[in-house]
Amino acid sequence: MKELIEKLSTEFEAFKADAELQVEKSNKAAGTRARKSSLDLEKLLKEFRKVSLEESKK
């Protein structure tokens, strides 16, 4: 679970950096990277939910 949280944190930081570049500097490539990161975050958050529910049942 700890590893999953670290992955989420790392991916969110990448998303945040790219999203800020898109907004502040109209960087289209950063926007593409931010959208990809958002999809990866979605997958990781679903995995977190699954693991978290399993842990709470113990």
C-alpha positions as CSV (number, residue, x, y, z in Angstrom):
1,M,0.0,0.0,0.0
2,K,2.9,2.3,0.8
3,E,4.3,1.8,-2.7
4,L,1.0,2.6,-4.3
5,I,0.8,5.9,-2.3
6,E,4.3,6.8,-3.5
7,K,3.3,6.1,-7.1
8,L,0.2,8.2,-6.7
9,S,2.2,11.1,-5.2
10,T,4.8,10.9,-8.0
11,E,2.2,10.8,-10.8
12,F,0.3,13.7,-9.2
13,E,3.4,15.8,-9.1
14,A,4.0,15.1,-12.8
15,F,0.4,16.0,-13.6
16,K,0.6,19.2,-11.6
17,A,3.8,20.3,-13.3
18,D,2.5,19.6,-16.8
19,A,-0.9,21.2,-16.1
20,E,0.7,24.4,-14.8
21,L,2.9,24.6,-17.9
22,Q,-0.2,24.2,-20.1
23,V,-2.1,27.0,-18.3
24,E,0.8,29.4,-17.7
25,K,2.7,29.0,-21.0
26,S,0.1,27.5,-23.4
27,N,2.4,24.5,-23.8
28,K,0.4,22.0,-25.9
29,A,2.8,19.1,-25.3
30,A,2.5,19.6,-21.6
31,G,-1.3,19.5,-21.9
32,T,-1.0,16.1,-23.7
33,R,1.3,14.8,-20.9
34,A,-1.1,16.1,-18.2
35,R,-4.1,14.4,-19.9
36,K,-2.1,11.1,-20.0
37,S,-1.1,11.5,-16.4
38,S,-4.8,12.1,-15.4
39,L,-5.6,8.7,-17.0
40,D,-2.7,7.0,-15.1
41,L,-3.9,8.7,-11.9
42,E,-7.4,7.4,-12.5
43,K,-6.1,3.8,-12.7
44,L,-3.9,4.2,-9.6
45,L,-6.8,5.7,-7.6
46,K,-9.0,2.8,-8.6
47,E,-6.3,0.4,-7.4
48,F,-5.9,2.4,-4.2
49,R,-9.7,2.1,-3.6
50,K,-9.5,-1.7,-4.1
51,V,-6.5,-2.2,-1.8
52,S,-7.9,0.1,0.8
53,L,-11.2,-1.8,1.0
54,E,-9.3,-5.1,1.3
55,E,-7.2,-3.6,4.1
56,S,-10.2,-2.3,6.0
57,K,-11.8,-5.8,6.0
58,K,-8.8,-7.3,7.9
